[in-house]
């Protein structure tokens, strides 16, 4: 299996909504075209940043159909297909394959505190069902389950398992996975750990702020590759400054607020996430000077 397609910068696509919370297809098209024009290497569709837990199966299918229909072969599309019911996840996996997604990814099922044996069986069933490369989604803050060198062997043994979206601050575990599974692709999932991940040898990132910080991340990558660590660290400091402000207002609400400041309204997040206030929107203006090319 060729994992070279998992390289570069993949915005974790936001999901635009209208005032009545219906999917804003026009807003989605504008966002996708904007990211294509700004040089994204790929798109991660219907992940956490896309408010996946607040979307119906049909909405998730429609979003992927719009994205794949727009981008064609211009960049790589990874579809997040994780659901609580295995049957629903399989339905989305087969749909992603039909729509031409390049790979699929899935959070483990949550809430019932499944065992690693149950989660491994869940993932194997997904990988058996389709021919697409599969990316494990490691996000212990959201799921309560952490994948590392102690429990990933059975999952990574499947030939369709191509790598992991590593959304964790545990750089030790990331390094051990890179060392023990050099044939798998580790993908940085926390924007605030991008530069440290480059130092470990990671060459791909999926991130929330990449919806508006592609220029920042390219600058960090270029300076790191040139050996200019001081400038690269300054670039990471800007990203972390952006994260500090987003955390003040709530990450997902803040992401959409920044996009509005940049001229692309994606609406509010879906309930029960609260709409952003005027005061919070004012705080987000401090992010604009930190965005390269804004």
Secondary structure per residue as TSV (DSSP state, phi and psi in degrees):
chain	resnum	aa	ss	phi	psi
A	1	X	-	360.0	133.8
A	2	X	-	-90.0	112.1
A	3	X	-	-95.3	6.2
A	4	X	T	-65.1	-16.5
A	5	X	T	-70.1	-17.7
A	6	X	S	-91.2	76.1
A	7	X	-	-146.8	134.4
A	8	X	E	102.8	-152.3
A	9	X	E	-112.9	121.8
A	10	X	E	-119.7	102.5
A	11	X	E	-59.6	136.3
A	12	X	E	-81.5	102.6
A	13	X	-	-61.5	131.5
A	14	X	-	-77.4	157.3
A	15	X	-	-111.1	113.9
A	16	X	-	-78.1	143.4
A	17	X	B	-128.2	151.0
A	18	X	-	-81.4	176.7
A	19	X	T	-60.8	-30.6
A	20	X	T	-88.4	10.5
A	21	X	S	74.1	7.6
A	22	X	-	-71.9	152.8
A	23	X	B	-59.9	130.0
A	24	X	-	-95.3	91.6
A	25	X	H	-66.3	-36.8
A	26	X	H	-65.3	-43.0
A	27	X	H	-62.0	-38.4
A	28	X	H	-63.0	-43.7
A	29	X	H	-63.1	-40.9
A	30	X	H	-64.4	-40.7
A	31	X	H	-65.4	-45.5
A	32	X	H	-61.6	-46.3
A	33	X	H	-64.1	-37.7
A	34	X	H	-60.2	-45.5
A	35	X	H	-69.6	-36.3
A	36	X	H	-61.3	-47.5
A	37	X	H	-65.6	-28.2
A	38	X	T	-84.5	-0.8
A	39	X	T	91.8	24.5
A	40	X	-	-59.5	143.6
A	41	X	S	-85.4	-23.0
A	42	X	E	-166.5	176.7
A	43	X	E	-134.1	137.0
A	44	X	E	-104.5	113.7
A	45	X	E	-104.8	132.2
A	46	X	S	62.9	44.3
A	47	X	S	-95.5	-161.1
A	48	X	G	-59.3	-42.7
A	49	X	G	-66.5	-21.5
A	50	X	G	-88.0	11.4
A	51	X	T	58.4	43.4
A	52	X	G	-58.4	-35.4
A	53	X	G	-71.4	-9.1
A	54	X	G	-108.8	11.2
A	55	X	S	-108.6	146.5
A	56	X	-	-80.0	165.5
A	57	X	H	-59.4	-42.3
A	58	X	H	-66.4	-37.6
A	59	X	H	-64.7	-41.1
A	60	X	H	-63.5	-39.5
A	61	X	H	-63.9	-45.3
A	62	X	H	-63.7	-41.9
A	63	X	H	-58.9	-47.7
A	64	X	H	-63.5	-38.9
A	65	X	H	-61.7	-42.3
A	66	X	H	-63.7	-46.1
A	67	X	H	-64.7	-51.5
A	68	X	H	-65.5	-35.1
A	69	X	H	-65.9	-32.1
A	70	X	H	-79.7	-46.1
A	71	X	H	-86.6	-25.9
A	72	X	T	54.6	-125.6
A	73	X	T	-96.7	11.2
A	74	X	S	-69.8	-29.0
A	75	X	S	-156.7	174.8
A	76	X	E	-89.0	130.9
A	77	X	E	-110.4	123.2
A	78	X	E	-110.8	125.6
A	79	X	E	-100.6	121.5
A	80	X	E	-81.0	123.2
A	81	X	-	-121.6	9.6
A	82	X	-	-65.6	134.5
A	83	X	-	-138.6	174.5
A	84	X	S	-78.0	-37.0
A	85	X	S	-91.3	133.0
A	86	X	H	-58.3	-40.4
A	87	X	H	-60.6	-39.9
A	88	X	H	-67.3	-40.6
A	89	X	H	-64.0	-41.9
A	90	X	H	-62.9	-39.7
A	91	X	H	-60.0	-44.0
A	92	X	H	-71.2	-33.4
A	93	X	H	-63.8	-46.1
A	94	X	H	-65.5	-37.5
A	95	X	H	-64.0	-43.2
A	96	X	H	-61.3	-39.2
A	97	X	H	-64.9	-42.7
A	98	X	H	-64.4	-34.0
A	99	X	H	-82.2	-5.4
A	100	X	T	89.0	18.5
A	101	X	-	-59.6	147.0
A	102	X	S	-82.2	-26.7
A	103	X	E	-158.1	164.5
A	104	X	E	-122.4	160.5
A	105	X	E	-147.5	154.8
A	106	X	E	-154.6	131.9
A	107	X	E	-63.7	152.4
A	108	X	-	-70.8	155.5
A	109	X	-	-63.4	148.8
A	110	X	-	-123.2	-177.0
A	111	X	S	83.6	-50.1
A	112	X	S	-86.6	7.4
A	113	X	-	53.1	58.3
A	114	X	-	-63.3	151.5
A	115	X	-	-76.5	162.4
A	116	X	H	-63.8	-29.4
A	117	X	H	-66.0	-40.4
A	118	X	H	-68.4	-41.5
A	119	X	H	-67.7	-39.9
A	120	X	H	-61.5	-42.1
A	121	X	H	-64.7	-38.7
A	122	X	H	-59.7	-49.0
A	123	X	H	-65.3	-41.3
A	124	X	H	-63.1	-38.3
A	125	X	H	-63.4	-39.7
A	126	X	H	-63.0	-46.9
A	127	X	H	-67.9	-30.0
A	128	X	H	-70.5	-26.6
A	129	X	H	-80.1	-26.0
A	130	X	-	-133.8	166.6
A	131	X	S	-96.1	-0.7
A	132	X	S	-74.2	148.2
A	133	X	E	-60.1	144.9
A	134	X	E	-118.4	133.1
A	135	X	E	-112.1	116.6
A	136	X	E	-65.5	138.9
A	137	X	E	-107.8	106.2
A	138	X	E	-98.6	106.1
A	139	X	-	-141.1	73.1
A	140	X	H	-60.1	-28.0
A	141	X	H	-61.9	-36.0
A	142	X	H	-86.0	-35.8
A	143	X	H	-104.1	-20.7
A	144	X	S	78.0	2.2
A	145	X	-	-122.7	131.9
A	146	X	-	-114.0	131.5
A	147	X	-	-97.7	130.4
A	148	X	-	-151.0	-168.1
A	149	X	T	-65.1	-16.2
A	150	X	T	-83.8	-17.5
A	151	X	T	-138.3	4.5
A	152	X	-	-94.5	-11.0
A	153	X	H	-56.3	-45.9
A	154	X	H	-65.2	-37.4
A	155	X	H	-70.4	-46.9
A	156	X	H	-69.6	-14.6
A	157	X	T	-71.8	-19.7
A	158	X	S	-71.0	136.2
A	159	X	T	-63.7	-21.0
A	160	X	T	-86.7	-9.4
A	161	X	E	-76.4	109.9
A	162	X	E	-103.2	-14.5
A	163	X	E	169.3	-164.1
A	164	X	E	-143.4	134.3
A	165	X	E	-84.3	109.8
A	166	X	E	-100.3	91.1
A	167	X	-	-103.1	73.3
A	168	X	S	-152.5	153.7
A	169	X	S	-89.8	5.0
A	170	X	-	-84.3	82.5
A	171	X	H	-66.0	-27.5
A	172	X	H	-61.1	-48.6
A	173	X	H	-64.0	-38.0
A	174	X	H	-60.6	-45.5
A	175	X	H	-63.1	-40.2
A	176	X	H	-67.1	-36.7
A	177	X	H	-66.2	-42.9
A	178	X	H	-60.1	-39.3
A	179	X	H	-71.9	-43.4
A	180	X	H	-81.9	-23.8
A	181	X	-	-129.7	64.2
A	182	X	T	-63.5	-18.9
A	183	X	T	-82.1	-9.5
A	184	X	S	-97.5	153.9
A	185	X	E	-99.0	119.3
A	186	X	E	-91.3	132.1
A	187	X	E	-118.2	125.7
A	188	X	E	-70.2	130.8
A	189	X	-	-114.2	-6.6
A	190	X	-	-108.8	117.9
A	191	X	G	-57.1	-34.1
A	192	X	G	-75.1	-4.9
A	193	X	G	-116.5	19.5
A	194	X	H	-62.2	-52.9
A	195	X	H	-61.1	-46.0
A	196	X	H	-57.5	-34.9
A	197	X	H	-68.1	-34.8
A	198	X	H	-61.3	-39.4
A	199	X	H	-63.8	-27.2
A	200	X	H	-82.8	-10.4
A	201	X	T	106.4	6.3
A	202	X	-	-72.8	139.9
A	203	X	-	-123.8	10.8
A	204	X	E	-142.4	144.1
A	205	X	E	-136.8	137.4
A	206	X	E	-117.2	120.5
A	207	X	E	-147.9	153.7
A	208	X	S	-68.7	-49.0
A	209	X	G	-71.7	-11.7
A	210	X	G	-61.5	-12.0
A	211	X	G	-61.8	-20.3
A	212	X	T	-142.7	6.4
A	213	X	-	-121.1	26.4
A	214	X	H	-56.8	-39.6
A	215	X	H	-63.4	-40.4
A	216	X	H	-61.2	-47.5
A	217	X	H	-68.6	-36.8
A	218	X	H	-63.5	-40.1
A	219	X	H	-63.2	-44.2
A	220	X	H	-60.5	-44.9
A	221	X	H	-61.3	-47.1
A	222	X	H	-62.1	-44.1
A	223	X	H	-68.3	-37.3
A	224	X	H	-63.3	-46.5
A	225	X	H	-65.3	-28.0
A	226	X	T	-83.5	-3.7
A	227	X	T	80.2	10.9
A	228	X	-	-90.9	77.3
A	229	X	H	-69.9	-31.2
A	230	X	H	-62.5	-47.2
A	231	X	H	-67.6	-37.9
A	232	X	H	-61.7	-41.8
A	233	X	H	-65.3	-38.3
A	234	X	H	-61.9	-37.8
A	235	X	H	-65.2	-41.9
A	236	X	H	-66.0	-34.2
A	237	X	H	-61.9	-37.8
A	238	X	H	-64.4	-43.5
A	239	X	H	-59.4	-44.5
A	240	X	H	-68.4	-30.8
A	241	X	H	-64.7	-39.9
A	242	X	H	-61.0	-44.8
A	243	X	H	-61.8	-39.8
A	244	X	H	-56.1	-44.6
A	245	X	H	-71.0	-40.7
A	246	X	H	-60.3	-39.0
A	247	X	H	-65.1	-27.7
A	248	X	H	-65.0	-31.9
A	249	X	H	-109.7	-10.0
A	250	X	-	105.0	124.0
A	251	X	H	-55.6	-55.8
A	252	X	H	-70.7	-37.5
A	253	X	H	-64.8	-41.2
A	254	X	H	-65.4	-38.1
A	255	X	H	-58.6	-45.3
A	256	X	H	-69.7	-33.6
A	257	X	H	-63.7	-40.8
A	258	X	H	-65.2	-42.1
A	259	X	H	-60.0	-37.8
A	260	X	H	-63.5	-40.7
A	261	X	H	-63.5	-28.8
A	262	X	T	-86.5	2.8
A	263	X	T	100.5	6.6
A	264	X	-	-126.3	103.3
A	265	X	-	-79.6	123.4
A	266	X	-	-111.3	10.8
A	267	X	-	77.5	-173.5
A	268	X	-	-85.7	166.0
A	269	X	-	-68.8	161.0
A	270	X	-	-79.3	143.5
A	271	X	T	-57.1	146.7
A	272	X	T	-85.2	6.5
A	273	X	S	-67.2	130.5
A	274	X	-	-76.3	148.8
A	275	X	-	-63.2	151.9
A	276	X	-	-74.3	143.1
A	277	X	-	-91.1	165.2
A	278	X	H	-61.4	-38.1
A	279	X	H	-64.8	-41.6
A	280	X	H	-67.9	-38.1
A	281	X	H	-61.9	-36.3
A	282	X	H	-64.9	-39.0
A	283	X	H	-60.1	-37.5
A	284	X	H	-66.5	-18.3
A	285	X	H	-62.4	-22.7
A	286	X	H	-67.5	-15.7
A	287	X	H	-77.1	-31.3
A	288	X	H	-55.4	-44.4
A	289	X	T	-65.8	-15.3
A	290	X	T	-88.6	-10.7
A	291	X	S	-89.7	122.8
A	292	X	T	-68.0	124.0
A	293	X	T	86.1	2.8
A	294	X	-	-70.3	360.0
